């Protein structure tokens, strides 16, 4: 391998989830870091502050249990001293079995940890060119500035890929009609006796639902000339795009009423809109699954058709932003290094992983790989039967023609046996078996890498 050992700082571009995590991992191993972040001097269309690791879409890190692949990823990160998971656990707010955070507290905690670390020099201002010499991590995220993205495109020699990502509205909790809305978790999961659920539900009958869907489909949308053929990522599909696939599609997605009978009357509903706490106080609520490309005026008109939201006040309306990623299988090796110039690594959503946790996980891996390189060692990826190893394999080994952004899922991991002796384990048990195998494999890898 090339000898990249150095006593100088490792440069990181981008203090989002991936860049922040990578910087933290490097300093845990005594490596100095120069962390570049253009905000607040230059803002993006989606960010509101200059804090590190600001969450711009949902405020949830999704399921936090071992029967879910992202829950496995959480646990692997915790076992590797993840700053992102440490701060997420401290900023946690009620959300059933999901790990949701107070977004402002979370970003403040990450920022405070990095600012107090003497081995990190945070430099504010836009980076418009690729630094020459030294170890470099590009973790500029899906909202990479136009100038830097052009330099990345020149560096990689590949045409960029892009898609649009959508953000859901946030509502003032006090403006919701609580004579109509009710608190409840689906099937009352993770709710103790006498406790209310973590989700506020706005119920609809069939007539209300049909009228809402009609207006949703026919509402005025934001126009993007020249980008008409760019797809949306399935995990952030705008609600009106979903409705255009079929009028009942939202009822099998974010508006699914199953398990949400009224807690007092037992009434069953045709559809339900759920809202989740967006901050610890519960004064702000996020409309779950309601990413949108409607104009601001149309959002207010259409969303106030939802029972309980007739007088809703919106703290933030939904919006779209460009999301870009590189052709990682053609460009990166299994340790996130650029094949043509291995002193440069990429991490985060720009590599083609999707989701907060996945982005941070790739930052964690990049930090460990860079620390090995800084000491003149060859970086070693974790086994493919771990969640981290499975993600690395996805972005480096998938056929280029099939490559699309992806969340962690059990389909990326080796399956558990469908039979345990004479007994056939159920789906949840098989998933836990996969998770337990992954965690044991991770522990062996960590021991060998120590």
VENGI-V391691 format. One line per field, one symbol per residue. burial: I if it has 9 or more other ideal C-beta (glycine too) atoms within 8 Angstrom, else O. A space follows every 10 residues. Layout:
burial=???
This chain:
burial=OOOIOOOOII IIIIIIIIII IIIIIIIOOO IIIIIIIIIO OIOIOIIOOO IIIIIIIOII IIIIOIIIII IIIIIIIIII OIIIIIIIIO IOIOIIOIII IIIOIIIIII IOIIOOIOII OIOIOIIOOI OOOIIIIIII IIIIIOOIIO IIIOIIOIOI OIIIIIIIII IIIOOIIOOI IIIIIIOOOO IOOOOOIIII IIIIOOOIII IIIOIIIOIO IOOIOOOOOO OIIOOIIIII IIIOOOOOII IOIIIIIOOI OIOOOOOOII IIIIIIIIIO OIOIIIIIII IIIIIOOIII IIIIIIIIII OIOIOOOIOI IIIIIIIIIO IIOIIIIIOO OIIIIIIIII IIIIIIIIII IIIIIIIIII IIIIOOOOIO IIIIIIIIII IIIIIIOIOO OOIOIIIIOO OIIOOIOOOO OOOOIOOOOI IIIIIIIIIO IIIIIIOOOO
